[in-house]
Amino acid sequence: MTNRQAEATQQVRYPKRIRVPGFVSEEDVGLGEVVKRATSIVGVRPCGGCQRRAAALNRWITLTPRGQ
């Protein structure tokens, strides 16, 4: 493995930040947490796969309040 390949595998990927006015309170919320809350309100019980999905979505997109 070359140095360039080693650097590429060690890069940290930050979630995309999307500003959503009126939807998010004072703190950042991951997309996985939003989906988890919505499905629990509907009556879907969380499982291990749900936790992995929520973690993956949280790493992908973060919803932020408008002012930040």
MOZI-V21642 format. One record per residue. N is the residue number from 1. RES is the residue in three letters. OMEGA is omega in whole degrees, -180 to 180 (NA if undefined). Layout:
n: (N | N)
res: (RES | RES)
omega: (OMEGA | OMEGA)
This chain:
n: (1 | 2 | 3 | 4 | 5 | 6 | 7 | 8 | 9 | 10 | 11 | 12 | 13 | 14 | 15 | 16 | 17 | 18 | 19 | 20 | 21 | 22 | 23 | 24 | 25 | 26 | 27 | 28 | 29 | 30 | 31 | 32 | 33 | 34 | 35 | 36 | 37 | 38 | 39 | 40 | 41 | 42 | 43 | 44 | 45 | 46 | 47 | 48 | 49 | 50 | 51 | 52 | 53 | 54 | 55 | 56 | 57 | 58 | 59 | 60 | 61 | 62 | 63 | 64 | 65 | 66 | 67 | 68)
res: (MET | THR | ASN | ARG | GLN | ALA | GLU | ALA | THR | GLN | GLN | VAL | ARG | TYR | PRO | LYS | ARG | ILE | ARG | VAL | PRO | GLY | PHE | VAL | SER | GLU | GLU | ASP | VAL | GLY | LEU | GLY | GLU | VAL | VAL | LYS | ARG | ALA | THR | SER | ILE | VAL | GLY | VAL | ARG | PRO | CYS | GLY | GLY | CYS | GLN | ARG | ARG | ALA | ALA | ALA | LEU | ASN | ARG | TRP | ILE | THR | LEU | THR | PRO | ARG | GLY | GLN)
omega: (180 | 179 | -179 | 179 | 179 | 178 | -179 | -180 | -178 | 180 | 179 | 178 | 179 | 180 | 173 | -179 | 180 | 179 | -180 | -178 | 176 | -177 | -176 | 179 | -174 | -174 | 177 | 179 | 178 | 180 | 178 | 178 | 179 | 179 | 180 | 179 | -178 | -179 | 179 | 177 | -180 | 177 | 178 | 180 | -178 | 177 | 179 | 178 | 178 | 179 | 178 | 178 | -180 | 179 | 179 | 179 | 177 | 177 | -174 | -174 | 175 | 177 | -177 | 175 | -175 | -174 | -174 | NA)
